[in-house]
Amino acid sequence: MELPPSARRMLRVVYIMGIVLVLLFLVFIAAIIWKANHKAPPKPEPPPQSLNLGLPPGAAITSASLDGDRLVITTAHEVIVVDVKKNAIISRIAAAP
């Protein structure tokens, strides 16, 4: 039984699409394998930054607590709020004598 020309063209297109689909699947698998074997080197961590609290000589820190990215440092004379992510003093609250 002979197929009409339009059916032969359709069959040829289906075969070509199947081959393209298999080739794309193989490329996809190869890309996953390549990506797994060629990882980017880790970025070095930046050096730690120091923050001067500006405490007078002899001042002692009585307590410190961390809440999220805020660090609250309590001394005998004041309360200091530090933003840990920005490494900056947000607020200084003087303690009444």
Secondary structure, DSSP 8 states (H G I E B T S, - for coil): ----HHHHHHHHHHHHHHHHHHHHHHHHHHHHHHHHHS------------------TT--EEEEEEETTEEEEEESSEEEEEETTTTEEEEEEE---
